[in-house]
Amino acid sequence: MQARLSVCCALLGLAVFLYPVSAAPTAVTLALAGCAVASLTLGLITSRWLGAGLAAGIALSNYALALGSGSARPDIYAPVLAVASWLLLELFDLAVMARRQGQIDAEVYDAHRRRLITTSGSAGLASVVVLVAGALFQAHPALLPASAIAAAAAVATAVALARRAMS
């Protein structure tokens, strides 16, 4: 179980860390993506949050750099990237918990896994709604407020459904 979680975490990390390279292909974004992958790998090997936290910080800086040097249009894939980044950290947490399974109660691990499945499913649905709203309203700048309202409603609904499922 721990090996599968680590592999899933590493593959998702690769996708999240390489996205800024596709948004603004420069040597700096590629180098920062490499540093983020190396930090996540170190975190997975040592089961320490320092590597994952460093990777998340580097990835966030890299994405901000890519957005700053990219086109002037908003990135409509940002909600999907946000959910993927959150899911990456949750998968890292599960991989660390699976590695330390002797020290962690099985009920706590199962509850954490159920919460991850429920919230990632609802957050994924919300990000798809936001993505569709952004794609529909991107050509019409006058409808951008409607897109923002739809995005906020989708995220609020996903959070409410996740909380209801967890209680």
C-alpha positions in Angstrom: 0.0 0.0 0.0 2.8 2.4 1.0 4.7 1.9 -2.3 1.6 2.5 -4.4 0.8 5.7 -2.5 4.4 6.9 -2.9 4.3 6.1 -6.7 0.9 7.9 -7.1 2.3 10.9 -5.1 5.4 11.0 -7.2 3.5 10.9 -10.5 1.0 13.5 -9.4 4.0 15.6 -8.2 5.6 15.4 -11.6 2.4 16.6 -13.3 1.9 19.5 -10.9 5.5 20.5 -10.9 5.9 20.4 -14.7 2.7 22.3 -15.5 4.4 25.8 -15.0 7.0 24.6 -17.6 4.2 24.2 -20.1 2.6 27.5 -19.2 5.9 29.5 -19.6 8.7 27.3 -21.0 11.9 28.9 -19.7 15.1 27.5 -18.3 14.2 29.0 -14.9 10.8 27.3 -14.7 12.4 24.0 -15.8 15.1 24.3 -13.1 12.6 25.1 -10.4 10.5 22.2 -11.5 13.5 19.9 -11.1 14.2 21.3 -7.7 10.6 20.6 -6.6 10.7 17.0 -7.9 14.0 16.5 -6.1 12.5 17.9 -2.8 9.4 15.7 -3.1 11.6 12.7 -3.8 13.7 13.4 -0.7 10.5 13.8 1.3 9.1 10.5 0.1 12.4 8.7 0.8 12.8 10.1 4.3 9.1 10.4 5.2 9.6 13.9 6.4 7.4 16.9 5.7 10.4 19.2 5.2 10.9 17.8 1.6 7.2 18.0 0.8 6.9 21.5 2.2 10.0 22.7 0.3 8.6 21.1 -2.9 5.2 22.9 -2.4 6.9 26.2 -1.8 9.1 25.8 -4.9 6.2 24.7 -7.0 4.1 27.7 -5.8 6.9 30.1 -6.6 7.5 28.5 -10.0 3.8 28.8 -10.9 3.7 32.4 -9.8 6.8 33.0 -12.0 5.2 31.2 -14.9 2.0 33.3 -14.5 4.0 36.5 -14.3 6.0 35.8 -17.4 3.3 34.1 -19.4 0.3 35.6 -21.3 -1.9 38.3 -19.9 -5.0 36.0 -20.0 -6.0 34.3 -16.8 -5.1 30.6 -16.5 -8.3 28.7 -16.6 -6.6 25.5 -15.4 -5.7 27.1 -12.1 -8.6 25.4 -10.1 -7.6 22.0 -11.4 -3.9 22.7 -10.5 -5.0 23.8 -7.0 -7.0 20.6 -6.4 -4.1 18.5 -7.8 -1.6 20.3 -5.5 -3.9 19.7 -2.5 -4.3 16.1 -3.4 -0.5 15.8 -3.8 0.0 16.9 -0.2 -2.8 14.6 1.0 -1.3 11.6 -0.8 2.1 12.5 0.7 0.5 12.5 4.1 -1.1 9.1 3.5 2.2 7.6 2.2 3.9 8.8 5.4 1.1 7.4 7.5 1.3 4.1 5.7 5.0 3.9 6.3 4.5 4.5 10.0 1.5 2.3 10.2 2.7 0.6 13.4 2.7 3.9 15.2 -0.7 5.1 13.9 -4.0 3.7 14.8 -5.8 1.9 11.9 -9.0 3.8 12.6 -7.2 7.1 12.2 -5.6 6.0 9.0 -9.0 4.7 7.5 -10.8 7.9 8.5 -8.0 10.0 6.9 -8.3 7.9 3.7 -12.1 8.2 3.6 -11.8 12.0 4.1 -9.3 12.2 1.3 -11.6 10.3 -1.1 -14.7 12.3 -0.2 -13.1 15.7 -0.3 -10.9 15.1 -3.4 -14.0 13.9 -5.3 -16.0 16.9 -4.3 -13.1 19.3 -4.9 -12.5 17.6 -8.3 -16.1 18.2 -9.3 -15.9 21.8 -8.2 -12.7 22.3 -10.2 -14.3 20.9 -13.3 -17.3 23.3 -12.9 -14.9 26.2 -12.4 -12.9 25.0 -15.5 -16.0 24.8 -17.6 -17.2 28.2 -16.4 -13.8 29.7 -17.2 -13.8 28.2 -20.6 -17.3 29.4 -21.4 -16.9 32.9 -20.1 -13.2 33.5 -21.1 -14.2 34.9 -24.5 -16.7 37.3 -23.0 -15.0 39.6 -20.5 -18.3 41.1 -19.5 -19.4 37.7 -18.2 -16.3 37.3 -16.0 -18.2 38.2 -12.8 -20.7 35.5 -13.6 -17.9 33.0 -14.0 -16.4 34.1 -10.6 -19.8 33.7 -8.9 -20.2 30.2 -10.5 -16.7 29.3 -9.3 -17.4 30.5 -5.8 -20.7 28.6 -5.7 -19.1 25.4 -7.0 -16.4 25.5 -4.4 -18.8 26.4 -1.6 -21.1 23.5 -2.6 -18.1 21.1 -2.7 -17.0 22.1 0.7 -20.6 21.8 2.1 -21.0 18.3 0.5 -17.6 17.2 1.9 -18.5 18.4 5.4 -21.9 16.7 5.2 -20.3 13.4 4.1 -17.7 13.5 6.9 -20.3 14.1 9.7 
